[in-house]
Amino acid sequence: MIYLLTLTKEDSEKEMLSKAYKNIAAKISDDYWDMKFVRSIAEGREFLANEPLLDFLCVDVTLPGSVEFLSVIRKKYEKAGLLLMVDISIPPTAYLKPGIRPDAIIVKPLKEDNTDETLEEFFGTYFSE
């Protein structure tokens, strides 16, 4: 089983990512993907309080407090693949840090073609290892 946590408050992003995850899972993995979506840092903290297994994290760093949240959870889930959703309002120096170490970045606003391509490469790298 593959465990994936995504933090995004936008319904349109959730729908796009969920669809992409399902398509990629069908292409590259025989495992069941347990996909959890949370809409806020508080909801993310609540979910992580039970110390669930996580193979992948996808976090929208445009949400207030998300970089600090990442710094904390990245210590516990240092081996999990990390995908960040970013935009031009946040300088890359805020999230390109040794304590965060993202594996891939998607630039907002999300566009289906670019998002699908990045996600396929991101997940493909892990499943080919």
KOLNU-774930 format. One record per atom (N, C-alpha, C): residue number from 1; x, y, z; atom name; residue in one letter. Coordinates in nm, 3 decimals. Atoms other than C-alpha are relative to their C-alpha. Layout:
<nodes>
@i=NUM; u=X; v=Y; w=Z; at=CA; aa=A
...
</nodes>
This chain:
<nodes>
@i=1; u=0.085; v=-0.118; w=0.000; at=N; aa=M
@i=1; u=0.000; v=0.000; w=0.000; at=CA; aa=M
@i=1; u=0.089; v=0.124; w=0.000; at=C; aa=M
@i=2; u=-0.069; v=-0.129; w=0.009; at=N; aa=I
@i=2; u=0.117; v=0.354; w=-0.082; at=CA; aa=I
@i=2; u=-0.082; v=0.103; w=0.077; at=C; aa=I
@i=3; u=0.067; v=-0.102; w=-0.082; at=N; aa=Y
@i=3; u=0.035; v=0.632; w=0.164; at=CA; aa=Y
@i=3; u=0.043; v=0.138; w=-0.045; at=C; aa=Y
@i=4; u=-0.024; v=-0.132; w=0.055; at=N; aa=L
@i=4; u=0.004; v=0.986; w=0.033; at=CA; aa=L
@i=4; u=-0.085; v=0.104; w=0.073; at=C; aa=L
@i=5; u=0.070; v=-0.110; w=-0.064; at=N; aa=L
@i=5; u=-0.085; v=1.307; w=0.217; at=CA; aa=L
@i=5; u=0.017; v=0.125; w=-0.084; at=C; aa=L
@i=6; u=-0.001; v=-0.124; w=0.077; at=N; aa=T
@i=6; u=-0.178; v=1.624; w=0.028; at=CA; aa=T
@i=6; u=-0.067; v=0.110; w=0.081; at=C; aa=T
@i=7; u=0.053; v=-0.119; w=-0.067; at=N; aa=L
@i=7; u=-0.229; v=1.967; w=0.186; at=CA; aa=L
@i=7; u=-0.028; v=0.107; w=-0.104; at=C; aa=L
@i=8; u=0.043; v=-0.108; w=0.089; at=N; aa=T
@i=8; u=-0.428; v=2.205; w=-0.033; at=CA; aa=T
@i=8; u=-0.141; v=0.041; w=0.041; at=C; aa=T
@i=9; u=0.134; v=-0.044; w=-0.039; at=N; aa=K
@i=9; u=-0.728; v=2.420; w=0.049; at=CA; aa=K
@i=9; u=-0.092; v=0.018; w=-0.120; at=C; aa=K
@i=10; u=0.078; v=-0.024; w=0.121; at=N; aa=E
@i=10; u=-0.843; v=2.463; w=-0.311; at=CA; aa=E
@i=10; u=-0.064; v=-0.129; w=-0.052; at=C; aa=E
@i=11; u=0.070; v=0.117; w=0.052; at=N; aa=D
@i=11; u=-1.109; v=2.218; w=-0.430; at=CA; aa=D
@i=11; u=0.044; v=-0.036; w=-0.141; at=C; aa=D
@i=12; u=-0.041; v=0.028; w=0.138; at=N; aa=S
@i=12; u=-0.999; v=2.253; w=-0.793; at=CA; aa=S
@i=12; u=0.136; v=-0.071; w=-0.003; at=C; aa=S
@i=13; u=-0.131; v=0.066; w=-0.006; at=N; aa=E
@i=13; u=-0.641; v=2.157; w=-0.700; at=CA; aa=E
@i=13; u=-0.016; v=-0.143; w=0.052; at=C; aa=E
@i=14; u=0.024; v=0.133; w=-0.054; at=N; aa=K
@i=14; u=-0.764; v=1.864; w=-0.494; at=CA; aa=K
@i=14; u=-0.053; v=-0.093; w=-0.108; at=C; aa=K
@i=15; u=0.058; v=0.082; w=0.106; at=N; aa=E
@i=15; u=-0.972; v=1.736; w=-0.784; at=CA; aa=E
@i=15; u=0.104; v=-0.035; w=-0.107; at=C; aa=E
@i=16; u=-0.101; v=0.023; w=0.103; at=N; aa=M
@i=16; u=-0.688; v=1.777; w=-1.035; at=CA; aa=M
@i=16; u=0.106; v=-0.099; w=0.049; at=C; aa=M
@i=17; u=-0.102; v=0.088; w=-0.055; at=N; aa=L
@i=17; u=-0.433; v=1.609; w=-0.809; at=CA; aa=L
@i=17; u=-0.054; v=-0.141; w=0.022; at=C; aa=L
@i=18; u=0.060; v=0.131; w=-0.023; at=N; aa=S
@i=18; u=-0.667; v=1.325; w=-0.713; at=CA; aa=S
@i=18; u=-0.012; v=-0.078; w=-0.131; at=C; aa=S
@i=19; u=0.013; v=0.064; w=0.132; at=N; aa=K
@i=19; u=-0.738; v=1.249; w=-1.078; at=CA; aa=K
@i=19; u=0.137; v=-0.044; w=-0.052; at=C; aa=K
@i=20; u=-0.134; v=0.033; w=0.048; at=N; aa=A
@i=20; u=-0.368; v=1.261; w=-1.165; at=CA; aa=A
@i=20; u=0.060; v=-0.116; w=0.080; at=C; aa=A
@i=21; u=-0.051; v=0.109; w=-0.083; at=N; aa=Y
@i=21; u=-0.273; v=1.039; w=-0.869; at=CA; aa=Y
@i=21; u=-0.058; v=-0.134; w=-0.044; at=C; aa=Y
@i=22; u=0.067; v=0.126; w=0.038; at=N; aa=K
@i=22; u=-0.529; v=0.777; w=-0.972; at=CA; aa=K
@i=22; u=0.050; v=-0.050; w=-0.135; at=C; aa=K
@i=23; u=-0.051; v=0.040; w=0.132; at=N; aa=N
@i=23; u=-0.412; v=0.778; w=-1.335; at=CA; aa=N
@i=23; u=0.142; v=-0.054; w=0.009; at=C; aa=N
@i=24; u=-0.139; v=0.043; w=-0.014; at=N; aa=I
@i=24; u=-0.048; v=0.747; w=-1.235; at=CA; aa=I
@i=24; u=0.007; v=-0.133; w=0.074; at=C; aa=I
@i=25; u=0.002; v=0.126; w=-0.076; at=N; aa=A
@i=25; u=-0.120; v=0.475; w=-0.979; at=CA; aa=A
@i=25; u=-0.036; v=-0.117; w=-0.091; at=C; aa=A
@i=26; u=0.042; v=0.107; w=0.092; at=N; aa=A
@i=26; u=-0.294; v=0.271; w=-1.249; at=CA; aa=A
@i=26; u=0.112; v=-0.035; w=-0.099; at=C; aa=A
@i=27; u=-0.107; v=0.023; w=0.098; at=N; aa=K
@i=27; u=0.005; v=0.312; w=-1.484; at=CA; aa=K
@i=27; u=0.124; v=-0.065; w=0.060; at=C; aa=K
@i=28; u=-0.133; v=0.038; w=-0.048; at=N; aa=I
@i=28; u=0.301; v=0.251; w=-1.256; at=CA; aa=I
@i=28; u=0.003; v=-0.089; w=0.123; at=C; aa=I
@i=29; u=-0.002; v=0.074; w=-0.125; at=N; aa=S
@i=29; u=0.191; v=0.056; w=-0.952; at=CA; aa=S
@i=29; u=-0.117; v=-0.097; w=0.009; at=C; aa=S
@i=30; u=0.106; v=0.096; w=-0.027; at=N; aa=D
@i=30; u=-0.005; v=-0.251; w=-0.856; at=CA; aa=D
@i=30; u=-0.055; v=0.018; w=0.141; at=C; aa=D
@i=31; u=0.041; v=-0.024; w=-0.138; at=N; aa=D
@i=31; u=-0.040; v=-0.118; w=-0.502; at=CA; aa=D
@i=31; u=-0.125; v=0.086; w=0.006; at=C; aa=D
@i=32; u=0.111; v=-0.090; w=-0.030; at=N; aa=Y
@i=32; u=-0.349; v=0.043; w=-0.354; at=CA; aa=Y
@i=32; u=0.060; v=0.128; w=0.056; at=C; aa=Y
@i=33; u=-0.047; v=-0.129; w=-0.048; at=N; aa=W
@i=33; u=-0.291; v=0.416; w=-0.293; at=CA; aa=W
@i=33; u=-0.102; v=0.058; w=0.096; at=C; aa=W
@i=34; u=0.083; v=-0.063; w=-0.101; at=N; aa=D
@i=34; u=-0.434; v=0.556; w=0.028; at=CA; aa=D
@i=34; u=0.029; v=0.149; w=-0.005; at=C; aa=D
@i=35; u=-0.021; v=-0.143; w=0.023; at=N; aa=M
@i=35; u=-0.475; v=0.926; w=-0.059; at=CA; aa=M
@i=35; u=-0.080; v=0.081; w=0.100; at=C; aa=M
@i=36; u=0.064; v=-0.085; w=-0.099; at=N; aa=K
@i=36; u=-0.551; v=1.162; w=0.227; at=CA; aa=K
@i=36; u=0.021; v=0.146; w=-0.041; at=C; aa=K
@i=37; u=-0.007; v=-0.143; w=0.030; at=N; aa=F
@i=37; u=-0.630; v=1.528; w=0.156; at=CA; aa=F
@i=37; u=-0.041; v=0.077; w=0.124; at=C; aa=F
@i=38; u=0.034; v=-0.090; w=-0.109; at=N; aa=V
@i=38; u=-0.627; v=1.797; w=0.423; at=CA; aa=V
@i=38; u=-0.001; v=0.142; w=-0.054; at=C; aa=V
@i=39; u=0.021; v=-0.136; w=0.051; at=N; aa=R
@i=39; u=-0.731; v=2.160; w=0.380; at=CA; aa=R
@i=39; u=0.072; v=0.109; w=0.080; at=C; aa=R
@i=40; u=-0.065; v=-0.102; w=-0.083; at=N; aa=S
@i=40; u=-0.536; v=2.333; w=0.657; at=CA; aa=S
@i=40; u=0.116; v=-0.062; w=0.077; at=C; aa=S
@i=41; u=-0.112; v=0.045; w=-0.084; at=N; aa=I
@i=41; u=-0.224; v=2.313; w=0.871; at=CA; aa=I
@i=41; u=-0.055; v=-0.072; w=0.123; at=C; aa=I
@i=42; u=0.059; v=0.062; w=-0.120; at=N; aa=A
@i=42; u=-0.441; v=2.234; w=1.174; at=CA; aa=A
@i=42; u=-0.051; v=-0.141; w=-0.030; at=C; aa=A
@i=43; u=0.050; v=0.132; w=0.039; at=N; aa=E
@i=43; u=-0.609; v=1.946; w=0.992; at=CA; aa=E
@i=43; u=0.117; v=-0.095; w=-0.028; at=C; aa=E
@i=44; u=-0.120; v=0.080; w=0.025; at=N; aa=G
@i=44; u=-0.266; v=1.824; w=0.880; at=CA; aa=G
@i=44; u=0.065; v=-0.046; w=0.129; at=C; aa=G
@i=45; u=-0.057; v=0.036; w=-0.131; at=N; aa=R
@i=45; u=-0.133; v=1.832; w=1.235; at=CA; aa=R
@i=45; u=-0.085; v=-0.106; w=0.069; at=C; aa=R
@i=46; u=0.091; v=0.097; w=-0.062; at=N; aa=E
@i=46; u=-0.439; v=1.646; w=1.359; at=CA; aa=E
@i=46; u=0.018; v=-0.138; w=-0.063; at=C; aa=E
@i=47; u=-0.021; v=0.127; w=0.070; at=N; aa=F
@i=47; u=-0.392; v=1.376; w=1.094; at=CA; aa=F
@i=47; u=0.133; v=-0.063; w=0.039; at=C; aa=F
@i=48; u=-0.134; v=0.051; w=-0.029; at=N; aa=L
@i=48; u=-0.020; v=1.343; w=1.169; at=CA; aa=L
@i=48; u=0.022; v=-0.034; w=0.147; at=C; aa=L
@i=49; u=-0.012; v=0.030; w=-0.143; at=N; aa=A
@i=49; u=-0.076; v=1.323; w=1.546; at=CA; aa=A
@i=49; u=-0.002; v=-0.150; w=0.027; at=C; aa=A
@i=50; u=0.006; v=0.146; w=-0.015; at=N; aa=N
@i=50; u=-0.151; v=0.952; w=1.502; at=CA; aa=N
@i=50; u=0.120; v=-0.071; w=-0.061; at=C; aa=N
@i=51; u=-0.123; v=0.052; w=0.061; at=N; aa=E
@i=51; u=0.188; v=0.908; w=1.329; at=CA; aa=E
@i=51; u=-0.028; v=-0.106; w=-0.106; at=C; aa=E
@i=52; u=0.029; v=0.096; w=0.107; at=N; aa=P
@i=52; u=0.054; v=0.743; w=1.014; at=CA; aa=P
@i=52; u=0.123; v=-0.028; w=-0.086; at=C; aa=P
@i=53; u=-0.103; v=0.026; w=0.100; at=N; aa=L
@i=53; u=0.276; v=0.581; w=0.756; at=CA; aa=L
@i=53; u=-0.020; v=0.098; w=-0.114; at=C; aa=L
@i=54; u=0.008; v=-0.088; w=0.116; at=N; aa=L
@i=54; u=0.356; v=0.819; w=0.471; at=CA; aa=L
@i=54; u=0.115; v=-0.028; w=-0.094; at=C; aa=L
@i=55; u=-0.102; v=0.020; w=0.103; at=N; aa=D
@i=55; u=0.538; v=0.746; w=0.148; at=CA; aa=D
@i=55; u=0.024; v=0.129; w=-0.077; at=C; aa=D
@i=56; u=-0.009; v=-0.123; w=0.078; at=N; aa=F
@i=56; u=0.466; v=1.080; w=-0.020; at=CA; aa=F
@i=56; u=-0.076; v=0.112; w=0.068; at=C; aa=F
@i=57; u=0.065; v=-0.122; w=-0.049; at=N; aa=L
@i=57; u=0.377; v=1.435; w=0.082; at=CA; aa=L
@i=57; u=-0.009; v=0.099; w=-0.114; at=C; aa=L
@i=58; u=0.019; v=-0.108; w=0.096; at=N; aa=C
@i=58; u=0.236; v=1.708; w=-0.138; at=CA; aa=C
@i=58; u=-0.056; v=0.117; w=0.080; at=C; aa=C
@i=59; u=0.038; v=-0.111; w=-0.086; at=N; aa=V
@i=59; u=0.216; v=2.048; w=0.032; at=CA; aa=V
@i=59; u=-0.001; v=0.131; w=-0.077; at=C; aa=V
@i=60; u=0.014; v=-0.133; w=0.059; at=N; aa=D
@i=60; u=0.093; v=2.387; w=-0.086; at=CA; aa=D
@i=60; u=0.072; v=0.098; w=0.094; at=C; aa=D
@i=61; u=-0.077; v=-0.090; w=-0.086; at=N; aa=V
@i=61; u=0.358; v=2.624; w=0.053; at=CA; aa=V
@i=61; u=-0.051; v=0.144; w=-0.005; at=C; aa=V
@i=62; u=0.058; v=-0.135; w=0.000; at=N; aa=T
@i=62; u=0.144; v=2.929; w=-0.027; at=CA; aa=T
@i=62; u=-0.093; v=0.021; w=0.119; at=C; aa=T
@i=63; u=0.084; v=-0.013; w=-0.119; at=N; aa=L
@i=63; u=-0.067; v=2.857; w=0.282; at=CA; aa=L
@i=63; u=0.083; v=0.056; w=0.115; at=C; aa=L
@i=64; u=-0.074; v=-0.055; w=-0.114; at=N; aa=P
@i=64; u=0.038; v=3.065; w=0.583; at=CA; aa=P
@i=64; u=0.039; v=-0.108; w=0.101; at=C; aa=P
@i=65; u=-0.050; v=0.096; w=-0.097; at=N; aa=G
@i=65; u=0.252; v=2.857; w=0.819; at=CA; aa=G
@i=65; u=0.043; v=-0.133; w=-0.059; at=C; aa=G
@i=66; u=-0.030; v=0.130; w=0.059; at=N; aa=S
@i=66; u=0.310; v=2.576; w=0.570; at=CA; aa=S
@i=66; u=0.149; v=-0.031; w=-0.002; at=C; aa=S
@i=67; u=-0.144; v=0.026; w=0.001; at=N; aa=V
@i=67; u=0.689; v=2.619; w=0.551; at=CA; aa=V
@i=67; u=0.045; v=-0.046; w=0.139; at=C; aa=V
@i=68; u=-0.033; v=0.041; w=-0.136; at=N; aa=E
@i=68; u=0.717; v=2.596; w=0.930; at=CA; aa=E
@i=68; u=-0.055; v=-0.142; w=0.028; at=C; aa=E
@i=69; u=0.061; v=0.132; w=-0.012; at=N; aa=F
@i=69; u=0.481; v=2.296; w=0.923; at=CA; aa=F
@i=69; u=0.088; v=-0.105; w=-0.067; at=C; aa=F
@i=70; u=-0.088; v=0.091; w=0.073; at=N; aa=L
@i=70; u=0.704; v=2.131; w=0.664; at=CA; aa=L
@i=70; u=0.129; v=-0.028; w=0.074; at=C; aa=L
@i=71; u=-0.125; v=0.016; w=-0.073; at=N; aa=S
@i=71; u=1.016; v=2.190; w=0.869; at=CA; aa=S
@i=71; u=-0.014; v=-0.101; w=0.113; at=C; aa=S
@i=72; u=0.025; v=0.092; w=-0.110; at=N; aa=V
@i=72; u=0.861; v=1.996; w=1.156; at=CA; aa=V
@i=72; u=-0.026; v=-0.141; w=-0.051; at=C; aa=V
@i=73; u=0.037; v=0.135; w=0.045; at=N; aa=I
@i=73; u=0.707; v=1.704; w=0.964; at=CA; aa=I
@i=73; u=0.108; v=-0.064; w=-0.086; at=C; aa=I
@i=74; u=-0.106; v=0.056; w=0.084; at=N; aa=R
@i=74; u=1.005; v=1.665; w=0.732; at=CA; aa=R
@i=74; u=0.101; v=-0.078; w=0.085; at=C; aa=R
@i=75; u=-0.090; v=0.073; w=-0.089; at=N; aa=K
@i=75; u=1.213; v=1.553; w=1.032; at=CA; aa=K
@i=75; u=-0.051; v=-0.142; w=0.024; at=C; aa=K
@i=76; u=0.059; v=0.132; w=-0.026; at=N; aa=K
@i=76; u=0.974; v=1.265; w=1.100; at=CA; aa=K
@i=76; u=-0.011; v=-0.083; w=-0.127; at=C; aa=K
@i=77; u=0.021; v=0.071; w=0.127; at=N; aa=Y
@i=77; u=0.910; v=1.177; w=0.736; at=CA; aa=Y
@i=77; u=0.110; v=0.038; w=-0.100; at=C; aa=Y
@i=78; u=-0.112; v=-0.043; w=0.083; at=N; aa=E
@i=78; u=1.256; v=1.245; w=0.596; at=CA; aa=E
@i=78; u=0.017; v=-0.084; w=-0.127; at=C; aa=E
@i=79; u=-0.015; v=0.086; w=0.118; at=N; aa=K
@i=79; u=1.240; v=0.952; w=0.352; at=CA; aa=K
@i=79; u=-0.120; v=0.007; w=-0.095; at=C; aa=K
@i=80; u=0.117; v=-0.014; w=0.086; at=N; aa=A
@i=80; u=0.898; v=1.041; w=0.212; at=CA; aa=A
@i=80; u=0.031; v=0.092; w=-0.117; at=C; aa=A
@i=81; u=-0.014; v=-0.089; w=0.115; at=N; aa=G
@i=81; u=0.893; v=1.188; w=-0.137; at=CA; aa=G
@i=81; u=-0.079; v=0.127; w=0.026; at=C; aa=G
@i=82; u=0.065; v=-0.128; w=-0.029; at=N; aa=L
@i=82; u=0.809; v=1.558; w=-0.111; at=CA; aa=L
@i=82; u=-0.017; v=0.082; w=-0.126; at=C; aa=L
@i=83; u=0.038; v=-0.084; w=0.112; at=N; aa=L
@i=83; u=0.630; v=1.756; w=-0.379; at=CA; aa=L
@i=83; u=-0.060; v=0.129; w=0.056; at=C; aa=L
@i=84; u=0.051; v=-0.128; w=-0.047; at=N; aa=L
@i=84; u=0.568; v=2.127; w=-0.322; at=CA; aa=L
@i=84; u=-0.078; v=0.070; w=-0.110; at=C; aa=L
@i=85; u=0.072; v=-0.090; w=0.089; at=N; aa=M
@i=85; u=0.309; v=2.351; w=-0.481; at=CA; aa=M
@i=85; u=0.039; v=0.141; w=0.042; at=C; aa=M
@i=86; u=-0.053; v=-0.133; w=-0.030; at=N; aa=V
@i=86; u=0.453; v=2.702; w=-0.504; at=CA; aa=V
@i=86; u=-0.059; v=0.101; w=-0.097; at=C; aa=V
@i=87; u=0.030; v=-0.105; w=0.097; at=N; aa=D
@i=87; u=0.383; v=3.036; w=-0.666; at=CA; aa=D
@i=87; u=0.106; v=0.109; w=0.017; at=C; aa=D
@i=88; u=-0.104; v=-0.102; w=0.001; at=N; aa=I
@i=88; u=0.583; v=3.350; w=-0.731; at=CA; aa=I
@i=88; u=-0.003; v=0.091; w=0.123; at=C; aa=I
@i=89; u=0.010; v=-0.087; w=-0.118; at=N; aa=S
@i=89; u=0.468; v=3.517; w=-0.407; at=CA; aa=S
@i=89; u=0.098; v=-0.040; w=0.111; at=C; aa=S
@i=90; u=-0.091; v=0.048; w=-0.103; at=N; aa=I
@i=90; u=0.708; v=3.306; w=-0.200; at=CA; aa=I
@i=90; u=0.137; v=-0.024; w=-0.064; at=C; aa=I
@i=91; u=-0.133; v=0.020; w=0.058; at=N; aa=P
@i=91; u=1.082; v=3.325; w=-0.268; at=CA; aa=P
@i=91; u=0.047; v=-0.145; w=0.019; at=C; aa=P
@i=92; u=-0.049; v=0.138; w=-0.011; at=N; aa=P
@i=92; u=1.247; v=2.988; w=-0.338; at=CA; aa=P
@i=92; u=0.087; v=-0.024; w=0.123; at=C; aa=P
@i=93; u=-0.083; v=0.018; w=-0.119; at=N; aa=T
@i=93; u=1.484; v=3.047; w=-0.047; at=CA; aa=T
@i=93; u=-0.082; v=-0.037; w=0.123; at=C; aa=T
@i=94; u=0.086; v=0.036; w=-0.113; at=N; aa=A
@i=94; u=1.186; v=2.995; w=0.186; at=CA; aa=A
@i=94; u=-0.020; v=-0.151; w=0.010; at=C; aa=A
@i=95; u=0.028; v=0.143; w=-0.002; at=N; aa=Y
@i=95; u=1.140; v=2.630; w=0.085; at=CA; aa=Y
@i=95; u=0.111; v=-0.087; w=-0.056; at=C; aa=Y
@i=96; u=-0.115; v=0.078; w=0.048; at=N; aa=L
@i=96; u=1.466; v=2.524; w=-0.082; at=CA; aa=L
@i=96; u=0.107; v=0.003; w=0.108; at=C; aa=L
@i=97; u=-0.087; v=0.003; w=-0.118; at=N; aa=K
@i=97; u=1.635; v=2.447; w=0.248; at=CA; aa=K
@i=97; u=0.038; v=-0.144; w=0.031; at=C; aa=K
@i=98; u=-0.039; v=0.136; w=-0.038; at=N; aa=P
@i=98; u=1.826; v=2.148; w=0.383; at=CA; aa=P
@i=98; u=-0.104; v=-0.070; w=0.088; at=C; aa=P
@i=99; u=0.100; v=0.062; w=-0.088; at=N; aa=G
@i=99; u=1.551; v=2.090; w=0.644; at=CA; aa=G
@i=99; u=-0.128; v=-0.038; w=-0.070; at=C; aa=G
@i=100; u=0.123; v=0.032; w=0.074; at=N; aa=I
@i=100; u=1.281; v=2.065; w=0.377; at=CA; aa=I
@i=100; u=0.030; v=-0.093; w=-0.117; at=C; aa=I
@i=101; u=-0.045; v=0.085; w=0.111; at=N; aa=R
@i=101; u=1.454; v=1.917; w=0.069; at=CA; aa=R
@i=101; u=-0.112; v=-0.052; w=-0.090; at=C; aa=R
@i=102; u=0.104; v=0.051; w=0.090; at=N; aa=P
@i=102; u=1.171; v=1.899; w=-0.186; at=CA; aa=P
@i=102; u=0.060; v=-0.082; w=-0.114; at=C; aa=P
@i=103; u=-0.042; v=0.085; w=0.112; at=N; aa=D
@i=103; u=1.197; v=1.635; w=-0.458; at=CA; aa=D
@i=103; u=-0.052; v=0.052; w=-0.132; at=C; aa=D
@i=104; u=0.059; v=-0.057; w=0.121; at=N; aa=A
@i=104; u=0.978; v=1.822; w=-0.706; at=CA; aa=A
@i=104; u=-0.085; v=0.120; w=0.039; at=C; aa=A
@i=105; u=0.077; v=-0.123; w=-0.021; at=N; aa=I
@i=105; u=0.794; v=2.150; w=-0.745; at=CA; aa=I
@i=105; u=-0.100; v=0.016; w=-0.114; at=C; aa=I
@i=106; u=0.102; v=-0.036; w=0.098; at=N; aa=I
@i=106; u=0.470; v=2.240; w=-0.922; at=CA; aa=I
@i=106; u=-0.033; v=0.147; w=0.024; at=C; aa=I
@i=107; u=0.028; v=-0.143; w=-0.012; at=N; aa=V
@i=107; u=0.407; v=2.608; w=-0.993; at=CA; aa=V
@i=107; u=-0.149; v=0.025; w=-0.021; at=C; aa=V
@i=108; u=0.141; v=-0.038; w=0.008; at=N; aa=K
@i=108; u=0.061; v=2.748; w=-0.928; at=CA; aa=K
@i=108; u=-0.014; v=0.126; w=-0.084; at=C; aa=K
@i=109; u=0.117; v=0.087; w=0.003; at=N; aa=P
@i=109; u=-0.181; v=2.807; w=-1.080; at=CA; aa=P
@i=109; u=0.029; v=-0.131; w=-0.076; at=C; aa=P
@i=110; u=-0.024; v=0.130; w=0.060; at=N; aa=L
@i=110; u=-0.180; v=2.438; w=-1.161; at=CA; aa=L
@i=110; u=-0.067; v=-0.010; w=-0.136; at=C; aa=L
@i=111; u=0.054; v=0.028; w=0.133; at=N; aa=K
@i=111; u=-0.228; v=2.344; w=-1.523; at=CA; aa=K
@i=111; u=0.011; v=-0.151; w=-0.020; at=C; aa=K
@i=112; u=0.009; v=0.145; w=0.006; at=N; aa=E
@i=112; u=-0.332; v=1.989; w=-1.599; at=CA; aa=E
@i=112; u=0.119; v=-0.066; w=-0.069; at=C; aa=E
@i=113; u=-0.111; v=0.062; w=0.073; at=N; aa=D
@i=113; u=-0.063; v=1.911; w=-1.859; at=CA; aa=D
@i=113; u=0.130; v=0.003; w=0.079; at=C; aa=D
@i=114; u=-0.124; v=-0.014; w=-0.075; at=N; aa=N
@i=114; u=0.226; v=2.045; w=-1.653; at=CA; aa=N
@i=114; u=-0.003; v=-0.081; w=0.129; at=C; aa=N
@i=115; u=0.014; v=0.074; w=-0.125; at=N; aa=T
@i=115; u=0.095; v=1.892; w=-1.332; at=CA; aa=T
@i=115; u=0.014; v=-0.149; w=-0.025; at=C; aa=T
@i=116; u=-0.008; v=0.143; w=0.031; at=N; aa=D
@i=116; u=0.048; v=1.548; w=-1.487; at=CA; aa=D
@i=116; u=0.142; v=-0.042; w=-0.034; at=C; aa=D
@i=117; u=-0.137; v=0.031; w=0.040; at=N; aa=E
@i=117; u=0.396; v=1.555; w=-1.641; at=CA; aa=E
@i=117; u=0.094; v=-0.003; w=0.121; at=C; aa=E
@i=118; u=-0.085; v=-0.006; w=-0.119; at=N; aa=T
@i=118; u=0.563; v=1.658; w=-1.315; at=CA; aa=T
@i=118; u=-0.029; v=-0.117; w=0.093; at=C; aa=T
@i=119; u=0.036; v=0.111; w=-0.088; at=N; aa=L
@i=119; u=0.370; v=1.401; w=-1.112; at=CA; aa=L
@i=119; u=0.047; v=-0.135; w=-0.055; at=C; aa=L
@i=120; u=-0.046; v=0.126; w=0.059; at=N; aa=E
@i=120; u=0.450; v=1.120; w=-1.355; at=CA; aa=E
@i=120; u=0.150; v=-0.017; w=0.020; at=C; aa=E
@i=121; u=-0.146; v=0.006; w=-0.021; at=N; aa=E
@i=121; u=0.820; v=1.204; w=-1.335; at=CA; aa=E
@i=121; u=0.033; v=-0.022; w=0.147; at=C; aa=E
@i=122; u=-0.022; v=0.011; w=-0.144; at=N; aa=F
@i=122; u=0.806; v=1.245; w=-0.957; at=CA; aa=F
@i=122; u=-0.024; v=-0.142; w=0.051; at=C; aa=F
@i=123; u=0.031; v=0.135; w=-0.047; at=N; aa=F
@i=123; u=0.632; v=0.915; w=-0.884; at=CA; aa=F
@i=123; u=0.078; v=-0.105; w=-0.076; at=C; aa=F
@i=124; u=-0.076; v=0.095; w=0.080; at=N; aa=G
@i=124; u=0.807; v=0.735; w=-1.169; at=CA; aa=G
@i=124; u=0.140; v=-0.022; w=0.053; at=C; aa=G
@i=125; u=-0.134; v=0.011; w=-0.057; at=N; aa=T
@i=125; u=1.143; v=0.807; w=-1.011; at=CA; aa=T
@i=125; u=0.001; v=-0.092; w=0.120; at=C; aa=T
@i=126; u=0.005; v=0.084; w=-0.118; at=N; aa=Y
@i=126; u=1.041; v=0.641; w=-0.687; at=CA; aa=Y
@i=126; u=-0.032; v=-0.145; w=-0.032; at=C; aa=Y
@i=127; u=0.039; v=0.137; w=0.030; at=N; aa=F
@i=127; u=0.884; v=0.337; w=-0.846; at=CA; aa=F
@i=127; u=0.101; v=-0.070; w=-0.089; at=C; aa=F
@i=128; u=-0.102; v=0.064; w=0.081; at=N; aa=S
@i=128; u=1.177; v=0.277; w=-1.077; at=CA; aa=S
@i=128; u=0.122; v=-0.040; w=0.083; at=C; aa=S
@i=129; u=-0.114; v=0.032; w=-0.087; at=N; aa=E
@i=129; u=1.423; v=0.257; w=-0.786; at=CA; aa=E
@i=129; u=-0.014; v=-0.135; w=0.066; at=C; aa=E
</nodes>
